[in-house]
Amino acid sequence: MISVTIDPKPLRHLRINQREFTNWMRPGFRQMLKALTEFSKHHHNWKRRTGKTDANTKFKLDRNGVSGKVFNDTDVAKFLYYGTKRHYVAPVRASALSWVQNGQRRFSKGHFVSGIKPENWIEDNYKKREDRFLMLIENSVLDGMMKKWS
């Protein structure tokens, strides 16, 4: 979850209150969450098979408008995001699991797998583009100030 908190002391010099500032910040924060959601849909390392995991990456803006989260509530995304420990896998709808290893087809009625390393792609995307995202909020505040003072 990404949230932004504003220290009201410097706002006194601008002769604006916290409510005005929050109202100006909302559109920029919404744009930031939208952009982060789009980056998070397409910038990760796993193999895409169906596109359902990408399609379920969404954002939710909280009531105050200046905090929210980018999330994906599919089971596959949870496994990829938080990782898994060593565990046993077995076929559910077939009689055996099948994969290709070193050019040969392998089969198994069930076996242990080493697990998946966690990949926090949402935070990674935020950190890579933090300046760009904060610029969206800054521009939104500047637009609000210009409208008030013009």
Residue pairs with C-beta under 8 A, 6 or more apart in sequence:
1 67
1 68
1 69
2 32
2 33
2 36
2 67
2 68
2 69
2 70
2 126
3 66
3 67
3 68
4 25
4 29
4 66
4 67
4 137
6 18
6 21
6 22
6 25
6 66
8 17
8 18
8 21
11 17
11 18
11 21
14 145
16 145
16 148
20 144
20 148
21 141
21 144
22 64
22 65
22 66
23 65
23 144
24 140
24 141
24 143
24 144
24 145
25 65
25 66
25 137
25 140
25 141
25 144
26 65
26 66
26 140
27 140
27 143
28 136
28 137
28 138
28 139
28 140
28 141
29 61
29 65
29 66
29 67
29 68
29 136
29 137
29 140
30 61
30 65
31 136
31 140
32 133
32 134
32 136
32 137
33 59
33 61
33 68
33 70
34 59
35 129
35 132
35 133
35 136
36 59
36 70
36 122
36 125
36 126
36 129
36 133
37 57
37 58
37 59
37 70
39 125
39 129
40 57
40 70
40 72
40 121
40 122
40 125
41 54
41 55
41 57
42 54
43 121
43 125
44 80
44 119
44 121
45 119
45 121
46 53
46 80
46 119
48 54
52 74
52 76
53 72
53 74
53 76
53 77
53 80
56 72
56 73
56 74
56 77
57 70
57 71
57 72
57 77
58 70
58 71
58 72
59 68
59 69
59 70
59 71
60 68
60 69
60 71
61 67
61 68
62 68
70 122
71 122
72 78
72 81
79 116
80 116
80 118
80 119
81 118
81 119
81 120
81 121
81 122
82 118
83 115
83 116
83 117
83 118
83 119
84 115
84 116
85 115
86 112
86 113
86 114
86 115
87 112
87 113
87 115
88 110
88 111
88 112
88 113
89 97
89 110
89 111
89 112
89 113
90 97
90 109
90 110
91 97
91 109
91 110
95 109
96 107
96 108
96 109
97 107
97 108
97 109
97 110
97 111
98 105
98 106
98 107
99 105
99 106
100 106
126 133
